[in-house]
Amino acid sequence: MLVFIFLIEGLENDESILFVTDDLSKEEVIERLVKTCQDLFDISSLVNDGVITILSSNQWYFSGNMFKSGRQSSSSIEIKSTSHILTHKNTKIENVNNNNDDDDNSENRHLIVPLDGNKKFRAFYDMKPFFEKKNYEALLNYESTQKNAFRPAYTLCAYEVGLMQEISPEAFTTLVKDHTLINEMNYDALIAPSTNMHMILLYDKQNDLDKAISAYINVGLKRGQICVHASVSLSNEGYLKNFSSRIKNYEENLEKGNLIVVDLVPYYVNAMVGNLESFNLLKEEMIFNANKDTNRKDKHIRLTADCATLLLKNKHFEECINLENWWHKKPFEGSYVCPYPKSLLDQYPFNAFLSRLIHSHDVIIDSNGKLIHEYMV
């Protein structure tokens, strides 16, 4: 059901939809979309108009048993949205293979890929056909080409946990790098966050949070990454003493610039009045530090920041959301951990802003780095 909620949200945002699966027929997909949208949209008309495209794996991934590796190489595209139709001359098209195309008319056999930098689309990809064909090389090739092929876009790639055991650990690591969110398995987002993963970390006790942050930072330091711990509590001598005791070679990493600690109190004061310019300066400083050492091979920056947390605690709700939305623009290449006490978000009026808070992040994790699903429903 979450998949269909994800797609209907796209229609609400005037986005086009692509749905690729062999498990459901076109009619079954339409039926479930109709049930999910609760009469908000005329799903059948949107399918007929090309706003929603529903394809099989042979139509999208394969031609016969061959992987379609060159699907970005054609010439023009017709883009359809819920409000209007646009034609772009300087974009690219993929006409869907006519094999196994049933009774669809040719007008609807266009890949909906808005590349003008403004229009968006959403896609759901069922990846099981690659496992059924045991074509794991094609799977990795496909995911690699799709990573940067279509922008702006929101995509979900569905993998069955049992089938994932068929691929090598190296292949799994590659898939993690090609995605923002990896679900289930033994994935630990604090150990191996993907590039530009913006995380809400929900914790129960302060000690759990301290362990989580130190694990996140220590792994980053071990990998030669720059780690930034930005907190409104750094002026508290007891807090700083506890934090520093948990970080390996704390003083040495500070001196070498591998670890940066930032007192967020003045940033908090600015954020309360809607001034985020100081955060822009912080962004520039972090990018500078990541690039100044030419011997540093890994430019990934690991950031922990609790300014938005304090804004929420003090009921500066809009200011909290504004700051999280600023972080969600991913101002530098790295990963972002924003800690929130779970008990706070279960209370009124804080829980009234939970949905907006979730939508300004990529994933919700617990203090063990495991993905939390209950808030995503």
N, C-alpha and C positions, 0 to 999 in steps of 0.2 A: 504493500500500500504506500510506503514511503516514496517509492519510485514515482508513482502517479501524482502524489502531492507535489513532488519536486517539479514534474512537468507542468502541472496546472499553474504552479507559481510562475513558471516561465510565460505562460499565456497571459497571466495577469500583468506581467511586465512588458507585454508587447513583443515577446520573443517567439521565434519559430522553433519547431520541435522536430527532432529526429529520434525515432525509436527503432532499434535493431535487435531482433530476437527470433529464435526458432521455436521457443517454448509456447508462445501464444500466437494464435492466428490474428490477422489484421482485424477481424470482427471482434475477437476477444479483447484486444487492446482498446478498440473504440469503446466497447461496452464498459470496461473498467475506467476509462477516462471520463465517460459520461457519468458514471456513478460517483466518481471522486469530485468532479466539478460542481455537482449539485445545481445544474441548470444555469451556471454562470456563463457557459459558452455552448454554442451549437457545434459539437465536436465533429459530426458528420460533414457539416459544411466546411469546417476548417480543414478536414482531410481532403475533401474534393477541391478546395481552393489551393492546396499545396502548402498551407501553413503548418500542418502536421504531416510528416512523412513517416510511414511505417514500412520497414523493409526486413527481409530475411537475411541470413548470413551470406548466402550465395549472391544475393543482390548487392551486398555492401562489402563484405570482406574478400570474397572469392569469385573467381571465374572458373567454374568447374571445380578442380581441386587446387587451383593455383591462387596464391595470395596476390591481391591487387596492390602492388607496391608503388605504382605510379599514378595514384588517383588524384594527385594535385597538378597534373600536367596538361589539362585541357584548356579551353579558351575563354568561355564567357559564363555568366551565371545569372539566373533569374531569382531574385530574392523576394519572398512573400512574407508579410507580417499580418497581424490581426487587424491592422488599420489601413495599410496601403501596400501597393506593389511598386518595387523599384527595380530597375535594370542597371547594372554597373558594367561598363565596358572593360575596365582594367582589373577585373577579378577573374577567378578561375571556376571551372565547372567540372562536375563529374556526372555524366549521364549514366543512370543506373543500368546495369546489364539487363537485357530483355529476357534472359533465361529465367524460367520459373516465375514469371511476372504476373501470372494469373490474368485478371481482367482489368488491371490498372491501365488508365490511358496514358499516353506518352507525355501529356502535359505535366503530369505529376512526377515524372522521373528525373527530377533535378535535385542535386545535393543542395540543401539550404545552408549556405555558408556565407553570412554577411561579412565581408572583409573591408568595409569602408571605415572601420574604427568606431562606428557608432552603434549600428544594429547588432543585436545579439541573438544567439540561438542556444538551445539546450539539447543535449543528446544523451540517450541511454544506450549503452552498448553491452549486450550479453556476450561475454567472452568464452562461454562454454564450447562453441563450435571449434575453436582452436584446439581445445583439449580432446574433443571427440575425434578430430583428425590427427591428433598427436603431433601437431605442427608447431612446436614451441618456438622454433626460430622465427617463424612467421608472426607468432604472437608478439615477441619482443620487437621485431621490426615494425609491426603495426603500431604498437604503443609508442615507440620512439618517434615515428613519423607524425603521429597524432599530437604529440606533446606540444608542439609549437605551430601546427599546421593551420589551425583555425582560431582566430581571435577577433572580437571578444566572444567567449563561449563558456558555458558551464556544462560539464560532462560528468556522467557517472559510468564507470566501468564495473560490471558485476562479475565477481569471481566466486565459485563455490569453494568453501574451505577445504573440503576433501580433495578436490581436483588440484588445488595448489600444492599438495604434497608430491605431485608428480614432477614438478620442476625442480631444478637444482637450486641450492642456496644462492648461488651467484645470480641466477635468473630472477629469484625473488627480490634480491637486493636491487636489481635493475628496475623492477616494477615499482618498488618503493620510491626510487628516485624519480620515476616518470609520473608520479601521482602526488597530489596533496594529501589525500586521505587513504590510508590502508586500514581495512576493517578486520577485526578478529585476529587470528593466528597468535603468534607470540610477539607481535610488534610492540615496541616500546618507543613512544613518541619523544620521550625525554632523552633517550640514547641516540636514536637515529631519526631526527625530524627531517622531513623533506624540505627542499628549498622553498622559502617563503610560506612556511606553515605558521599560521597565526592561531595560537591555542589558548583556550580557557582552561586553567588548571583549577579544579574544584578540590578543596581539601577540608578535612574534618578538624584536625588539630594543628597547631603551629609547628609542632615537631615534625609532622608529616610533610608540611610545606618546606621546612628547612632541609630535610633529607632530599626532597625532590629537586629543589633548586641547586643544591650542592652537587647532586648526581648529574644534572643537566650541564652545569658549568665544568665540572671536573672532566667529563668526557670530551667536551669541547676543547678544553686546554690540552688534553692528551692528543687530540687530533690536530693541534696546531691552529685552531680557530681562535678568533678574538671573541671574548666573552664580556658582556656588559651587564652588570647588576645595578639597576637603577631603582632606588627605593626612597620612600618618604621617611624611613626609620633609621637611616644611616647616622643621624645625629645622636641616636640613642647608643651610648657606649656599650651597654650590655648586648644590644642587637648586633653591633659591628663585631664585638669580640666573639660572639657565637658564630656568626657568618664566617669570619676569617679562619676560625679553628676548623671549619669543615672543608675548606678549600686547600688542595694540595699545593705546597710551595707558594703560599699566598703572597708573601712579600716579594719573592723573586718574579712571580708572574705580573704583579703590579709594576715593578721596576722595568720589566721588559715590554710592557704595554700589551701583554697578552690578556690581562684582566683589567677592566675599567670599572670603577664604582662611581656612581653618579647620585648625588643628593638631589632628590626630586622635590623637595619642599618649595623652592622658588618656582619650579615648573608647575607645581600644583596651584600655587597662587595665581599664576598666569592663566592656567586652564579654567579656573573658576570664573574668570571674566571673558572666556572665549578666545583668549590669545594663545595661539599655538606656535608663534614664531620661534620661541625658545626651543621647541621640539624640532623645528626645521634646522636650527643651528646644531642641535645634538646629532641629527641625522648626518649633516655634512661632516661633523667631527668624526663620527664612526666610520664613514666611508673613507675619509682621509687616512685614518689609522689602519684600516684594512689594506689600503693600497700602498702606503709609504714603505712598507717592508717588502722589497721585491723578491726576497727569498721565501716569503709566505705563500705556499702553493694553494692553500685552502682559504678562500676569501669569505667563506660562510661566517656570518656574525650571529652569535647566540645572545639574545636579549631577554632579560627578565625585568618587568616594570610593574609597579603597583600604584602608580598615580591614579589611574582610572578606578582602581579598587577603592581608594580612599574617597574619591568623588562620589562613588555609589554609596559607600557607608554613610557619608554626610548628606545624602539625599540630593546631591547635585546631579540629577539623573540625566538631563539633556547634555550637560557638560561631559559626563562619563561616556555617553554614547558617541558624542562628537570626537572625543579623544580616541576611542576604540576604532571609529571609522577612519581616523587619520592613520592609525597603525595598520589598519586593514588595507590601505593602499600599498602596503609593502614598500616603504621608502628606501630600503636597501636589501641586498641579497642576504638572506639569513633566515632565522626562525625566531618566533616571538612567543614568550610565555607570560600570560596575564593571570595572576592568582586571585581566586575569589573563594571566600569561605562558603561551603555548601549550605550551612545553616542559614546564612543571610539570604541566599537566593530562594529559599523555601518560605520566606516570610513576606507578608504584605507590609509596605507597598513595593518592596524590591522585586518580588516575583512578577509584578505587572510589567516590568521592563525586561524580563528574561528573554522573551522572543527577540526583541531588538538586539539584545546583547549577543545572543547566539548567532544572529545573522551578520554580525560584524566580526565573526571569527570563522575559521575553517573547521575546527574540531574541538571537542570537549574531552578532556582527559582527567584521570584521577591522579593522585600523588605517586602512583606506581607507573605512570606513563601509559596506562591502558585507556582505550577509548570508551567513553560513556555514551550510551544510546538513548537513555530514558528521556532526556530533554529534547531529543531530535524528533520525537513523534509529533 
